[in-house]
């Protein structure tokens, strides 16, 4: 998930440098959403993993 967010961030940077404002804005928005989803899943798996390991 994090790799997808980084990929869209790179696409947004390249599009912004080349002057494609609409594509850059869209790719930035997608990257933000994917990063938030990654953080939520990471935190959830961290707590579930700790709780499930106690036996």
Beta strands, then each sheet from edge to edge (+ up, - down):
end
